[in-house]
Amino acid sequence: MDAIRNSTPDQIRAMIRDSAHGAVRRLTDPRTGDVYCWPAEQATHAVGAAELCIPYDRPPGAGDVLTLDNG
């Protein structure tokens, strides 16, 4: 999983453009406030949290997914 910690808006936009799904997942570590983003197709929020050792107790489908606004 190619997660970036505390990414800039430009890094997020580039990651979204390069993502096979045109989206990134975002997760905040409640202990540190660090924000992690990764291409959506690489891992669900639960899997990403486990790989990053971040506590995660949201139900499936409740995580943040970012896309580019093409409107």
C-alpha positions as a printed NumPy array, in Angstrom:
array([[  0.   ,   0.   ,   0.   ],
       [  1.433,   3.35 ,  -1.068],
       [  0.208,   5.578,   1.771],
       [  1.42 ,   9.155,   2.175],
       [  1.366,  10.789,   5.619],
       [  0.126,  14.397,   5.824],
       [  0.111,  14.781,   2.042],
       [ -0.261,  18.155,   0.346],
       [ -3.297,  18.963,  -1.818],
       [ -1.088,  18.612,  -4.922],
       [  0.066,  15.146,  -3.814],
       [ -3.549,  14.085,  -3.23 ],
       [ -4.659,  15.354,  -6.651],
       [ -1.781,  13.5  ,  -8.335],
       [ -2.595,  10.321,  -6.419],
       [ -6.265,  10.563,  -7.475],
       [ -5.305,  11.093, -11.133],
       [ -2.944,   8.086, -11.017],
       [ -5.404,   5.829,  -9.17 ],
       [ -7.086,   3.057, -11.169],
       [-10.356,   3.975,  -9.396],
       [ -9.861,   7.752,  -9.638],
       [-10.04 ,   7.984,  -5.849],
       [ -7.98 ,   7.863,  -2.673],
       [ -8.898,   6.73 ,   0.796],
       [ -8.171,   9.006,   3.76 ],
       [ -7.671,   7.977,   7.358],
       [ -6.715,  10.062,  10.407],
       [ -4.742,   8.542,  13.259],
       [ -6.76 ,   9.539,  16.363],
       [ -3.638,   9.315,  18.534],
       [ -1.427,  11.694,  16.532],
       [ -3.712,  13.588,  14.156],
       [ -1.599,  12.419,  11.202],
       [ -3.644,  11.978,   8.026],
       [ -2.853,   9.127,   5.63 ],
       [ -4.001,   8.823,   2.01 ],
       [ -3.536,   5.964,  -0.457],
       [ -4.973,   4.906,  -3.836],
       [ -8.44 ,   3.468,  -3.215],
       [ -7.798,   0.234,  -5.103],
       [ -4.849,  -0.72 ,  -2.898],
       [ -6.683,  -1.355,   0.373],
       [ -9.941,  -0.823,   2.227],
       [ -9.923,   1.498,   5.236],
       [ -9.837,  -1.461,   7.622],
       [ -6.882,  -3.068,   5.826],
       [ -5.084,   0.285,   5.557],
       [ -5.582,   0.961,   9.261],
       [ -4.187,  -2.464,  10.12 ],
       [ -1.133,  -1.946,   7.884],
       [ -0.527,   1.496,   9.423],
       [ -1.236,   0.258,  12.981],
       [ -4.028,   2.82 ,  13.396],
       [ -7.074,   2.077,  15.582],
       [-10.141,   1.752,  13.333],
       [-13.668,   0.812,  14.346],
       [-15.891,   2.287,  11.63 ],
       [-18.376,   0.052,   9.813],
       [-17.696,  -0.86 ,   6.16 ],
       [-18.404,   2.074,   3.844],
       [-17.987,   4.725,   6.543],
       [-14.454,   5.87 ,   5.643],
       [-13.436,   8.977,   3.695],
       [-12.947,   8.598,  -0.065],
       [-11.631,  11.57 ,  -2.052],
       [-12.15 ,  12.178,  -5.772],
       [-11.563,  15.129,  -8.1  ],
       [-14.516,  17.436,  -8.671],
       [-15.008,  17.458, -12.411],
       [-18.173,  19.526, -12.215]])
